[in-house]
Amino acid sequence: MASPLTPAQPHIQSFNQFMDETLAIGVTGVPPQKFVLEGPSKERLHVSFCVASVNIGHPTVLDDDFVSVIHLTPRESRECKVTYSAPMDVTFECCVDGRTVEIFTRSIGHLPIMVLSHRCHLWGLKKNGLISSREEDFEYGGYFIVNGLEKILRLLQVVPMRNMALAIKRPAYRNRGTFFTEYAVMMRCARPDQSTCTITLHYLSNGTLRLRVSIRKQEMMIPLCIILKALQPGISDRVVYAQIIGDSGGAINALGAPQVERMLRDHAMAPYFEENDHSSKSAISILGSMFLNFFFGYFPEGTDNATVGQFFIRRFIAVHVDDFLSKHDVLVLMARKLCCFARNECCEDNIDSLGYQELLLPGHLLSAFVTEKLGESLTQAASHVQREARIDFDDIASKLRYEPLAYCGKTIGRYSGIICDKVSSLLASGNLVSSSGLDLQQTTGFAIVAERLNKWRYFSHFRSVHRGQFFTTMKTTAVRKLLPEAWGFLCPVHTPDGGPCGLLSHLTARAHIICSRSNSIHAHSRLLDIIVSLGMAPNHTSSCGIDCTFLVLSRQRICDSTLNICLDGVLLGSAPCLVCAKISDALRRLKANSAFRLGLDPTLEIAFIDQGPTNSSPFPGLYLFSQAARCVRPVIQCGTESKIELIGPFEQMTLQIACNFRGLKSGVGDTSPSGASAETHAEIDPSNMLSVLASLTPFSDFNHKLYRILTPQAPLVCTHDYTTSNFNLYAQGTNSVVAVISYTGYDMEDAMIINKSAYQRGFGHGVVYKNVIVDLDLEADRRRDQSQSEPADFLLFGSPPPISTQKTTSYIGEDGLPEIGQKICHGDSLWCAFYELSCKKVIGVHKDAETAYVDAVRFIGHANKGQKSIQRKASITLRFPRNPVIGDKFSSRHGQKGVLSVLWPECDMPFTESGITPDILINPHAFPSRMTIGMLVESMAGKSASLQGNHQDGTPFIFHGDCNAIDYFGSQLCAAGYEYFGSEAVYSGFSGLLVRMQIFIGVVYYQRLRHMVSDKSQVRSTGPVHQLTHQPIKGRKRHGGIRLGEMERDALLAHGVAFLLHDRLVFCSDGHRARACANQNCGSLLTPQRCPTTFATGTARGCDESFTCCECGGVHFFTLAMPYVYRYLTNELAGMNIKLNLAHFDWQ
């Protein structure tokens, strides 16, 4: 089970699987490029390129001598702003005229390596080893370092789950062609290299079925009968009819038989079949002729259509199985489900439910991406050779025969050498550039920066699950809803506000991800034997295999009275409904009690769906899943022994799970006296529905409105998960004495008052670190482009020689860098360099407006670029102190956030009889609006913990029934001599008199949030403006200004400061003076133009002879003040053929 201390475990495991297994499998699946070169004399040369193997090393870097290599560590990659990558070598094989002429290895660049993976130098190190490598002793790993930034490939909810047929209903499907309906069944099939191919079976109103396949983003519609005939040799129409319909006289037979008969009849009369030739070979040839142009380059000229058809079936039809008979069974199962769905025999599958989804893991994405790029490099290399052969065939033929290593190595290396760069680009930008799209719905948003704002925000990145960038722009809210199927897998609390709400979720504390499928032949064989012994009727038996080819459904008819039994999308057999229920219960008991002893997969997902009412239940059957990318979580299996069982989200929909273990009925499948189903499972802990961070909020079950907590601290009141996760090593909060009182006018609404003395003692102090990278190569290039230096002059760190008369700032050392601890203000020198020949000094200044202190200075090298000197690049770490200022935001762990309104002197703060002065004052109205009752309980518990000198347990759901939290902590306060409910008598700091009412006061942990005024304050009246509208630009880094919106405008108007609003929107924004034609019939703002004059002339009142109206020829104009955006609006309206006339009134 995944531990909270290892949030990056699925990231690391999937990447290790990519390096050790799936990449090698994907290489073997890359189709070789076979082509024929033909010369002028009809000489033919058969050539083929293929990938033999791939080898990935460990991260290294060239030493200064450019020969020897040294280890590259993650710390060095961060400091040097380079990519933590390892060399990747690929072995290619070149064959000419059927014989292998050369096998050569080429480096295709450096592949980014995940930290703490098997290829990382930190792998296997204990705490002391990590510390000696200058890493944290609790290093998570699971991220990449790209150009010095820590990047994470986020977990994405992929729809649909692999190897599972889903019934969907889309009105848009009717637009795909004549007779198309809204009914379809789709299956996303996964290959062993984790690449996928989705096939969709459409239902047509004329009774036929069409299979939709996407090849290089081009969709093809194929009649189902052609594929069925091609997959099974010698199959008759009667057998196809029986497999889809059955012969038990059920509803499917009565309603769907005419449509299936029509489909078979139309297929028999199709023009693409020769007369009386409906054999499998003929069907495969038809498929080959349909897709011959799609696979140009994979086969030499003259290849028969049957070979192409077989290649198409293997690459795009039910790719999760290998043999044709199993593929046939998958399509038959999809056809049966589609017929039931179209006739309201089953309901639609909700693809927004987690039960029908899986997670896209980093290793799976990289495996599919790298495999595709290797195939593209072969295709591009083959096209390059054919282009050159058309120009000079003799030269290319000679090189292929006698110099294959030099020519093929150069040609293939030209296109394969950028594969690793494309992987780095994917990690750096998060944008997927793929010719096929990798069967995904989005092309952006795959990678994010692992922000180390604090330890717990960094922790949450690894447990976050995103629905996909595709859904962020959708107006529908269906994808954002939290459905019951996600209970125990996705936290209902830990999701952000605003745009990502509902799309960005987080895994619960006990949920973990299966990264690899159990490929044990023995496990599959043993599972088959158990199912057969329990009553399943396998109609065909063969040897077990890794690729799910161990069982194939017999060619016999499938009756309506039996249910299908499937394992990972492979049809194993069938059994009656009662037998399927018996098999499900028996497998569940064996999985919990004897999984390892029997060789079964302990994460096997068992979902039995019984036959239900029409159009209200899913397609019936017994579904088993042991594949990768699934979520599982532990629950208690009710029974005599109460074993722990791992269940999945799809399986959870078929179970009865109690929220607690008290009062459960024993036995699996028992029924209560009333006839209702008894609980089959129970939660281990009710707080398992929360994420790791959400579970750290004490007494969260008292908060009726739950909020996400970003930075939980080390409180006096802590939860069970907090004590078991070593979170106190990264404490960031403050034990704050909080009084709930409306004391001044500065604590209204969300405002809060902080004790000035507490502020002076360091309450809420923060530090922001910023790295300034000084690259002299880039600086020299920039100045050389600006013609400020000679081309041959070399820029060096340091001060100029003593003969120079130029002065250097005193705190800049001889190495040209500032001293550690030096205070740097805006405009001060930050570094110094000089030109080697001219001795001209170059000084870099501190551009930020905030004052900073030099925290660290280091020289770093160009790790992968091989520069002449490693002292051409330096890193300066600046420390920006951030004491709380008015406008900064604070929050408790319950989401009770507030903005600092004023620092109040301690002498004016209220104080208790014992002399305690609160650190924070908040308004009592904060609690009814947010319903944070848990914060009131924490205040009492924290007060009791402070008096007793121990920690209090705030784990949710521990107080229930007769054990009441208020009574528990109230009695402790009474024993210490305080009021039962935590209130106290306080005295006013202004008058020294006793306040009439008792004030609720206690100890609560408060944290400072990232929303700081220093990062947002950008009000200004001068600075850069937008070239089009002449209004101030936005962005603090660009010295922009805050935009004044409609709500701000209404607020200013409500306060009666209209002239201030005019000043903000006009004078300090885009104030402009414009001329308009004074002609009553014109009044145009766009037509006044300046006329060329040869001598000075007088100007009459209202007449300016240097201007004229291009429309009416008038010379009288009036000047008016306006926002420049009004002139811009006039131009836009004119572009839409709308004229704007201004009426002028002379009030004089």
N, C-alpha and C positions, 0 to 999 in steps of 0.2 A: 504494500500500500504506500502511496506517495506520502511523504512526510512534509509538514509545513516548512521544514527547514530546507527542503530541496524543491523550490517552486519551478526550477528550470529542468527538472528531470525529464519530462516528455520532450523538451527541446533537444537536450543532449542525447537521449536515447534514439530519437529519430535521426539525428545527424550521424550518430555512430552507425546506425543501420544503413544509412546512405553511403557512408564511406566503406563499410565492410561487406555489404551484401547487394543492395539494390542497384548501385552504380555498375557493379560487375554484371548483374542480370540485365540491366538496361543496355549495356554494350553489346551483349550477345543478341539482343533484339533489334539492334540498329540494322535496317535492311542494307545489304551491300549494293553499291552502284555498279551496274553492268551495262556496258555500252559497246558499240561496234564503230570503229574508225574505218572509213572506206576511202582509198586513194583514187587518183585519176585513172590508174590502170586496173580498177576494180579489185585491187588488193584489199583484203579485209583483215582487221586486227581486233580481236576480242579482248577487251580490257575490263577489269573489275577492281574496285576499291572497297575495302571493308576495315572495320575497327576490330582489332584482336584483343586488346586489353588496355587497362588504365591503371596507373600507379600514382599515388599521391603521397608526398613526403611529409616532413614536419616543417614548421615555419623557420626559415633561415634567411640570412642576409649576407651579401658579399662584404668581406672585410676591405680595409683600405687598399690592399694590394690587388683587389678585383679578381683574386684567384681562390683564396680560401673562404670558407663560409663559417659563420658563427650563428648560434641560436638567437632567434628573435622572440622576446617575451612580450606578453600583453602590455606590461608597464611601458616598455620601450616603444611599442606601437602607439600608445596613447600620447606619450610625451613627444614623439617625433612626428605625430600627425600622419602616420602611414597606415597601410592596411596590414592586418595580422593575417598573413597568407603563407601558403606552402606551395612549392613547385609541383605542377601536375604534368605528368608525362603520359602520352598515349602511343600505343603501338599500333601501327597500320600495316595492312597486308595488301600488296599489289600483285595482281595476276594478269598475265598476258598470254593469250591463246591457251587458256586452261591450265597453265603452270605458274606456280608462285615464283616470281622473279626477285622479289625483295620483301623483307620484313624489317621495318625500321621504326625507330622511336623518335618522337618529336615532343619537345616541350611546348605546351599550349598556354603557358603563363603561370601565374600564381593564383591558386584558388583560396578565397577567404576561408579561414578555419574558425570553427566555433570554440570559444574559450571553455576549457575543461572537458573537451571531447578527447577521443583516443589519439588524435593527431596533435593535441595541444601539449606543450611542455609542462603544463601544470597538472596534467592528468595523473592521478595516483598519489599526489603529494598530500601529506597530512598538514596539520595546523602549522607546525614549525617550518615545514618546507614552503608553505604559502607565504608565511611571514618573511622568510629569508629571500623569497622572490619579490618582496615588497608588494604583496597582495594582501587582501583582508583574510583573516583566518576563517571567516564564514563566507567565502567566495561562492556565489551561486553558479557562475558560468552561464551557458546557454545563450550567449550573444556573440555577435561578430564585431570586430573593430575595423571600421572602414574609414580611412583618412583621419584616424584619431578619434572618431565618434563611435560610441557603442550603439550598435543597431540590433534590433530584434525583429525576426520574422514573426509577426503576430499570428495567433491561432485564429482561424476563420471557420465559421460554421458553413459547411459546404452542403448544398442541396443537390440531389438527394443522397441518402446513404448508399454506399457502394453495394453492388450486387443484389439489389432489392427492387422488385417491380412495384412501382407506385402508380396508382390510378389518379389521374388529374383531369380537371375539367377547365378548359380555356375557351371562351367565346371567340378569341382571335384565331383559333385553329380552323374555323369555318372559312377564313379568307385564304387558305392555302391551296384551294382548288375546288373543282366541281365535286359535289357529293361529300365533301369533308364535313365532319361534325365536330362538336366541342369535346368529344371523348377521346382519351388517349391513355396509354400505359407506357411509362418510361423506365429505363433501367440504366444506371450509371455503372458500367462494368470497369473493373480495375485490373490492370496487368500486374505481373509480379514486380515490375520496376516502378510501381506506384503511379504510372500514367493511366489515364482513364479515357473511356470512349462511351458516350451516351447514345443509346438507341431508343427510339420512340415509335411505338406502334399506334397508328391512327385508325379510328373506326370510321368507315364511310357509310353513308345512308343507303347505298345500293348493296350493302352486305359484304363488300370486300374490305380487306385489311392492307394497309400500306406501312412499310417500315421506313422510318426516316433516319438517315445516317449523315453525319457532318464530316466532310473530308476537306481539310484546309479551309475551314470556314465556309464551305459550299455545301448546301443541303441537297440530298438526293432522296427521292421517294421510290421505293422498290416494292412491287407486289410480294406479299408474304409467301404466296404459294411457290414462287420461283426459288426463294431461299430454302424453304422446307424441302423441295424436291432436290435441291443441290446438296443439302446436308445429309440426307438419308438415301442411300442408293436403293432403288427398286421399290420405294414406297408408293402405295396406291392411294387413290382419292378416298377410298373407303376407310383406310387407316387414318388418314389425316382428319377425315370427318369424325371418326370415333374418338380420336385423341382430343379434339377441341370440344366436341359436344357431349360425348358419352352416350350410353345406351340404356340408361335406367328409367327413361320416361319422365325425367324430372322437368322442372320449369325451364331449365336452360335448353333442353331438347325441344320443348314445345315452342319456345319463343325465338330461339336463335338458329334452329335448323334451317329454315328457308334462306336466311342470309348466308350461312356457310355453304349450302348447296349452290347458291348463286355464285359465290366466290369461286368455288371449284369449277363450275360450269364455264364462267368467264375465263378462267385460267386455261381450261382445255381448248377454248376457241381462240386463244391469243395468237396473233400473227407471228410472234417471234419464235414459235415452235414449228419445227418441220412436221409434216404430216405423220401422225401416229408415232411421234418421237417425243415422249415425255420423260425420258430417262434422266438420271442424275447428271450424267456427263453433259447432256444437252443443256440442262439448267445452269451448270457451272460455266459452260461456254457463253451462255447468254449474259451472265454476270460479268464475265471477263470482257465481252465486247462493250458493255455499258461503261466500264471503268478503265478501259485501256489507256485513254488519254490522261487520266489522273495519275497513273503510275509510270509515266514516261521517264525513263532513266533507271528504273529499278530492274528492267528486263531488257535484254538485247533485242535488236530488231528481228522479227520473225517468230517471236514467242507466241505459242498458241493461246487462245482465249481461255482455255480451261486452266492453265497455269496462273493466269492473271486472276481468274475467278477464285481459285483456291487461296491466293495471296490476299485478296479482298476479304474473304471470310475469316481468315486467321487474324487479320489486323483490325477488323472493324465490327465483327459480329460476335457478341458475347465473349469478349476477349478474356474474361476471367476463367474460362475453361479452354482446353486445347483441342479435344477430340470433337469431331463433327456431330456425333450422336448426342453428346451432352449439350452442344449448342442448339441442336434441334429441340431437345427437351425444354430448354430455357424459353425458346420462342413459343412453343406450345403452351407453356405455363402463362406467358404474357397474353397469348390469344384467349385463353380460357378466362383470365381475369378481366380482359377488356370486354368480352361478351357479357360477363356478369355485370360489369359496371355499366355498360350501355343499356342493359335491361333492368337496372335498379335492383340487382341482386346483391350489391355491396355498395358501401359508401365511398366517397372520395377520400383519398389520403391527404391529410393536412401537412403540406411540405413546410409550413412555418413551425411545426412541432419539432422539438428536439429529438423525439423518437424516430423521426425519418431523416435525420441529419447526421453528419459526421464532422470531424475537425480536420482541417488541413494543417498538417504538421510541417515544420521547416524542412526536415529531411525528405519528405515526400515531394514537396514543391521543387526542391533542388534536384532531386533525382529525375523527375520528369523534364525539367528545364534543361539540364545538362545533356540528357539523352537526346532531346530534340535538337539541340545545337550541334551535337556530334553528327547526327544524320544530315543536318543542313550543310555542314562543312564538306561532307562527302559529295553531296549533290552539287554544290558550287564548284568543287574541284573537278568533278567529272565534266561539268559544263565548260569550264575553263579549258580543259584538254581538248574537248571537241571543237571549240572555237579556234584554237591554235592549229588543230589538225586540218581544218578546212582551209587554212591559209598556207600551211606548208606540211603536207602529210609525211613526206620522207624524213624531214628533220624530227618530227615528233615520234614517228615509228622507230627511228634510230635511237632516240633517247630512251624510249620505253624498253627497248630490247637490250641495249648495251650500257646505258647510264640510268637505270631506274631509280637508284638511291638518290642521286642528285636532283633529278627532274621531279620525281614523285614527292620526295621530301619537301622540295621548295614549293611545289604547287599545293599540296595538301596543307603544309604549314602556313601558307599564306592565308587560308581561310579558317583553319582551326586555331591559329594563334591568338584569336581575339575572344575565344569562348570564356576564359576566366575574366576578361574585362567586362563581358556582358553580365556575368554573375555579380561582379563588384558593382556594376551599374544598377542591377536589380536591388541589391542591398542598400546602396546609397540613396537612390531615389524612390524605391518602392514601386517603380513602374515596370510592368511585365511587357516585354517586347517579344511576341511569339507569333509565328506564322499560323499556328493552329489554335492559339488561345488557351491551350492545355485544358480544354473542356471546363473552363472557369467563366463565371459571369462578370468578372471585373478584371481590369488591367492596371489599376492603381491601388495604392494603399496597402501594399503587402508588408512594408517595413516601416518601423517607427524608431525614434530615438529613445533609448533607455535612459530616461531622465533620472538623475540621482539628486533630485530636489531634496529628498530625504530617503531614508532606508525603506520606508514602507510604501511610498509611491513607486520606488524602484521595484519592490517586491511585487506590487500589484500588476506590473507590466507582464510578468511571466504567467500570471493566472488569468489574465484578461482574455476574453473571447469576443471577437467582433463578427457581426453578421455579414459585413462586406460593404465596400465602398459603393457598390451598385445601388444599395438600398437607402443611402443617405439623401439622395435627391428625390426619392419617391414620396408622393403626398399621402399615400395610404398609411394607416397606423397599424395594420394587421401584423406586420413583421415586427413591430415593437412590443406587442403584447406579451406578457409573461404567462405562458400556458401551464396548466397543471402538470404536463409531462416533464417539465423542467425542474420539478420539486426535487431537492437534494442534489442536483447537478449544477444549476445556475443560481447564484445568490439573488434573492428578490430585493435586497437592500443596496447592494454595491453596484450601482449604475449611475452615471453622471446625469446632471440636468442639461437641458438645452437640446441641441441637435443630436448628440450621440445617445440620448436617453432611449433605453430599450434595445439599441443596436450594439452597444458596448456593455457586455456583462462580464461577470467573473465567476470562475469555478468555485464551488463550495470547498470547505476545508478538507473534507474527506473524499472528494471526487478525484479520481486520477484517470489518466488516458492510457489506453493500450496502444503501444507504438508499433508492435510487430505481430503478425499472425502466427499462431502455432502451426508450424509446418512439419510437425512430427508425423511421419508415416504410421508409426505405431499408435499415436494418439487417434488418428483418423480411423485406423483399422479397428482399434478397441471400441471407439464410439459406435462404429457400424455394427459390430458384433452385439453390443449392448442393446441397440435399438431393434435389431432383428430378433433378439431373444425376448424382447418385450412385446413383440407382436407386429412389427412393421413387415409389410410384404414387399421385399426387394425383388423386382422382376428380372433383374439382370445383375450378375456378379462378375466383377473383374478385380484385378490387382489394385491395391491402393497406391496412390501417387501423391506427390506434393502438390500438384497443380489441380487438385479437385477432380481428377479423372478416374477416381477409384470406383465410382458408381455411376451407372447410366440407367435411366428408366427403360424398361422394356418397351418393345414396340407394341405391346398389348394396349387395349383400350383402357382409359381411366374412367371409372364410374363416378357418378355424382354422389353416391353414398359414402365415398371415402374422401379423406382429406390428404392434401399433399404434405410431404415432409421434406424440408429443404435445409441444406447446410451451406451458408455463404453463397446463396444464389444457385446452388446445384441441386437438382431434384433427385432425392435419394430413393423415394418410393412413396407408398401410400398406406393408409390404415384407417379403419373406422373411427368415428369421432370419439367414442369412449376409449378406444385403445390409444389414441393420440393423447388424451388427457392422462391416461395411466403412464405413458412414456414420459410425458412432461414432469409429472410428480416424481417418478423414479429417478430421472436424470437430475432433478433438483436436489434430491436427497443424496445421491452419489456425489454430486459436485461439492456439496458442503461437507460431507463426511469422509469421502475416500477418493478425492480427485487425484492427489499425487500418487496414492498407492495403486490406483487403477490406470494411471497414465492419462487421465482426462485433463482438459484445460480448465483450471479453476475460474477463469473469466468467461466461460462459455455462457452465452446469452440464450435463454430458453423462453420462447414466447408462443403460447398456445392460444389461438384465436378460434373460438367455437362458432358454429353456425348460428347467426342471429336473425332478427327480424329483417324484412326487406328494407333496403336502403338506409340501414341504421348502424350496421357493424362493418368492420373491414372484411376483406376477402379471407375466408377461413383457411386454416392450415396450422401446421407446427413448424415454426421457423427457428433455426439454430444459427448462431453467429459466433465465429471465433476469429474474425478478421481484425485488422488494425484500424486505428483512428476512431475507436469507440471510447465513450466515457463509461466508467463503472464506479460504483460506490458500495460500501459495505452496509448490510442490514442484518438483523437477526432473523433467522429462519425459525418460525414457531414450531415447537415440537417438544419431544421429551428431553433433548439435549441442547436445544437453542444454539445451534451453530451459526457462525458468521458466514454469510453468502454475499458474493459480489454480483450485483445486478446492473443491467443497462437501462437506458431510458425507454427503449421500445418494449423491453421485457416488463418494465415497471407498470406500463399501462394495463397489463393483464393480471396484476397482483393486487392483493388487499393488504396495505401496509398501515399499521397503527403508528401514531405519533409517539407513543411511549410504550414501555414493556409491561406496564401494570394492567392487570385484569384481562390478559389475552387468553383466547381460547386455544387450547392445545391441539396440535395436529394440523397437518397441511390438508386443506380441502375440506375440513369439517364445516358443518353448517349449524347455525343457531336454531333454537326451537321454533323461531318464527319462519324459518326457511331461508333467511338471508345468508349470504356467504360470510363465514367467519374470517378473521384476519389471518393471512398466511405468513406475514412478516411484520416486523416492528423496527422502529428506528432505534439505533444504539443510543443516540442522544438527540433530543429535539433541536439543539443548536447546530446540528449537522447541516441544516438547510442554509446556513450562513457561510460566507467566505471567511478566509482567515482574518482579514482586516475587520470585517463587520462583526465577527465574533469577539473582538477585543473590547467592544463597547459594553461597559458594565450595565447590568439591568436593562438591556435593550428590549426585553419583553414588556417593559412598562411604557415604552414609547410607542404610541399608537401611530405616529407618523415617523417612519424610519428614514434616516439620512445616511448618506455615504460618508465614511470617515477616511481621510487620506493619510493622516499622520498620527496614529495612536502612540501614546507615550508610556512611560513607566510609572503608573499611578499607585497610590496607596490602595485603591480599589481596583483589583485586576481580575481577569477571568482565568479560567483553566488553561485555555490555549495560550494565553500570554505567559504563564509560568513555565509551560513546556516548550516554548519556542525561543527562549533566550532573547526576547525582544528588549530586555532591560539593558543590553549592551549598547543600544543606540537610542538612549533616552533623549528626548528633545523638549519635553513639556515642562511645566512648572506647577508645583502644588500651590494653588491660588486660594486664598480666603475670599469667598464670594458672598456678598450681601445682596439680597433681593429687596431693593428699596428705590422708590422714586424720590431722589434726593435733590436734584437740581434740574434745570431745563436742558442739561446736556446729556441726559440719559433717556430721552424719548425714543420710541420706536426701537430700531436695532442698534442704537448708539450705546456705548459703554464708557464708564469712567475708570481710569487706572490711577492708582495711588502714585503720586510723583516720586515719593521716596522709594517705592518698590521699583519704579522705572530706573531710578538712580542706582539701585542695587543690582540691576541687570535683568529685570523682568522683560521677557520677550526679545532680548538681544539676538540679533542674527548677523550672519556674515555671508556675503556673496563673493565667490571666487570667479575670476575671469582670466583666461589664458590669452596672451598676446603673442602671436607667432611672427617673428621677424625673419623673413627670407630675403637674403641679400641678392640672390639671383633674380627673384621677381622684382625687387626694388631697382636693380640695375637695368633690367629690361624696360621697366616703366620709364625710368629717366632717359634711357637711350631712345625710346620712342618719342619722348618730348624734346629730344635734341639737347639734353642737359649734360651729356657726357660723351667722351670719345668711345668709339666701338671697342678699341683694344684695352681701355682702362678697366681695372679690376677693383671691385668694391670689397673692402675688408672691414671687419669689426675692430674697434679701437679708436683712440685719439690720433690725430695727425702727428707727424714727427715734430720735435721741439723747434725746428727752424720755422715752423708755421706760426704766423701771428694770430691765427684764429684761436678764440677762447672756447674752452669746454666747460660745461656745467660742473660744479665742484663735486656733486654726488655721483657723477658718471665715472666709473672706474677705468683703469687702463685697458680693460677688455672691451670697453664700449657699452657696458651694461650697467644698470643702476645697482646701488648697494641694497642689500636685503634689509628691510625695515624702513626704508626711506619713504617719506610722505610725498605723494605725487598729486599735484593739483592740475586743474585744467590749463593746458598750454605749456606745462613743464616738459623738459626733455626726458624722454624715456629710454632712448638708446642713441648711440653715436657710431658712425662708420666714416671711412674716408677712402678716396680713390688712390690706388697704389702709385700712379704716375703723377697726377696733378696735385695730390695731397688735399684735394677739395673735401671739405667736411660735409657730411650728410647727417642730419639730426632728425629723429622721429619724436613726435610730441604726443602727450596724453590728450586724446580727443574727447574723452568723456567729461561731462560737467561735474560728476561726483568726484570727491577726493578719495584717493585710494592709497594703499600701502603695499610696497613690494614684499610679497610673501616668499617667492622662490625665483631663482634665475638659473637657467641651465642651457648649455649648448646641446643641440640635437643634430643628428645626421640624417641625410637623405637615404633612408634604409634601402630602398629598392631602385634608386636612381643613379648611384655611382658617381657622385660629384667628386671634384678634385680634393676638396677639404671638407671634413665633417664640421668645421666651425664656420659654416656658411648659413647656418640656421640656428636661431635661438628662441627659447620660450621664456616669457616673463609672466609669472603668475601674480596677479594683483588681487588684493583683499579689500573689498568694499564693506566697511562697517555699516550695518543697518539697524540703528536703534529705532524703536517704534516712534512714528510720527502720526499726527492727526490724519485720519483717513485710512490707516492700516487696519487689516481685518484679523480678528481673533475668533476662536471657536472652541467649544468644548467637544468632547468625543461624541456627543449626542447630536451634533449638527446645530447647536445653539450658537449661531455665529453673531458677531457684533463688530461694529466699527468704532475705533478709538475716537472719541469726540473731544476729550480734554484731559490733560494731566493735572489732577487736582492735588493741591498741597495737603500733606498729611495732617497738618494742624487743623484743617477744615473738614477732614473726613470724619464720619461717625465712628465711635469706638464703643466697645462693650464694657461691662463692669470689670472684666478681668484685664482690660487694657489692650485687647486685640483690635487692631485697625485693619479693615478689609483691604485686599489688593485690588479688587474689582467690584464695581457697583453696576448692576444690571436692573432693567425695568421689570416689574412683575408681569407686565403684559407679554413678555417673551414666552411664558410657559403655555398659556391657553392657545396661542396662535400656532405653536409647533407641537404641542402635546408631548413635550419631553419630560414625562414624569420620572423617567429613569435618572435624569439629572438631579431631581430633588432627592431621590433615594441615594444617589452617589454622594450628594452633599452631606447627608446624615452619616453614611458609611465612612466617608473620608474624615469627618469630624471625630467619629469613634476611633478610627484607626490612628489618628494623630494623638488622641488621648491615651490609647493603650500601647502605642509603639509597635504595631504589627500591621500586616496587610489584611484587607478584607476581600472575601471572594464575591465577585460580581458576575459570575457566570449566569447567563440567561436561563430561565426556566427551572432554577433550583428552588425557588420559593413558590409553593403551590399548596392549595388545600389549607390545612390548619397552620402550616408554617408560613407566616406572613412577614415580608421584608420590613415593613414599617414597625411591627412589634419587635422584631429581632434587633434592629439597630436602635429603636427607641428605648428599649430596656437597657442597652449598653450605655446610652447617653444618660439615662436616669441614674444608673449606678455610678457614673462619673460626676454626678451633681449638676447635670444640665437638664434643660427642658426636654420633655419626651419627644416632641416633634422637631427639635432642632432650632427653635426660635429662641431669641435672646433679647433682653432689654439693652438698648443702645442709647448713647448720648450724642447730641448734636455737636459737631465740631465748630459750628458758628457761635452758638450761645452757651454750650456746656450744659444745657437742660436735657432732661430725660425725654426721649421720644415717647409719645403716648402709646403707640402700638409696638408690640414686639416684632422684631425683624428676623426673617429666616436667614440664617448665616451658617456656612459650612465650608468644607474643603472640596474643591473640584479641580480636576486637571484641565488646564487650558493650553491650547497650542496656537502658535502663530501661523497664519496661512500665507500663501505665496502672493496674495493680492496686496501689493504694497504701492503706496503713492509714488515712491521714487521711481517705479517702473512705468507709471502711467501719466504723471503730471506733464503736460505738454501744451499748456495754454500760452499763447503768444500773439503778438500783433504785427511782428515782422518776421521775415524768413521766406523760404521758397514757396512758390505757388504753382498750381497746375497750369500748364500752358494753354489748355483749351478753355477752362472756365475762370482762370485767374483766382481761384479760391485756394486757401492753404491746403497743402497736401497732408495726408495722414501718415502716422508712423513716427514713433519717438526717435528711432535711429536716424531718420531723415530730417529731424528737427521740424516735424510737422505739428499740427494742432489738433485739438479735440473737436470733432464735429458736433455742432449744435443741432439736435433733432427737433421733431415736433413736440415731444413731451417736455423738453427743456424750454422750448418757446412758450408753451402753454403755462408752464410754471412761472416764468418771468412775467408774462402778461397778468397772471392771477395776483402777483405781488405788486402790480402797479408800477413796474419799472420798464415802461415801453421804450424810453430813450436808451436805456442800457441795452435792450434787445436790438435797437437800431444801430447802436455802436458796434455790437458784436457781429451782426449780420451784414453790415455795409462797410462802415469805416475801417474796421479791423479785418475785413475779409476781402471782398472784391468790389470796393467802391469805384465808380467809373462815371465820367462825364461824357455825354454823347450829344451830337447835333441831330435834330430832326427837322424835316421840312415844315415851314410854317403855313404852307398852302392848305386851305381848309379841305380841298379835294384830294390832297396827297397825304401829308402827315407821315411820310415814310421815314423809318429809322435807318434803312440800309442804303438808300440812294444818294445821300450827300457825299460828294467827292471834291477834293481839292483841285482847283484849276491852275494851270501854269500861268504865272504873271511875269512881265518884263520890267515893271516899275511899280513903285509904291503908290497906292491910291488911298484916298480917304474912305472911311466906312461910315455909312449912315446908320441911324438907329435901327437895329434889327437886321441890318444888311451886311453881309460879309462877302465881298466880291471875289475872295480867294476860294470860295466854295460854290458849288452849283449842284442842283438836284438833277440827277441823270434821268429821272422819270418825267417830271413836269417842266424842267428847265428853270425852276424858281431859284432866286438868290436870297430869299429871306428864310432864316432858320432860327430856331430857339434851342437853347442849351438846357439840359436837365441832368440831374444826378440820379443814378440808378445802380443797382448791382450789375456787374458785368455779365452775370449769368442770364440776365434779362435780354441782353443783346444776343447771347448765344441761343436763347429760346426763339428769338425772332428769326434767326438764320435757319434753325431747324424747321420752323413752321413754313418758311419760304421754300425750303426743299420739298415740302409736302403740298406746295401750291396753295398755301394759305397766307394771305397778305394781312399784315398788322398795321393799322393806321392810328396815329396818335393825334388827338384833338388838342389844340393849343388855345388857351384863354389868357388874354393879357389883362391881368387884374389891375394894372396901373391905369 
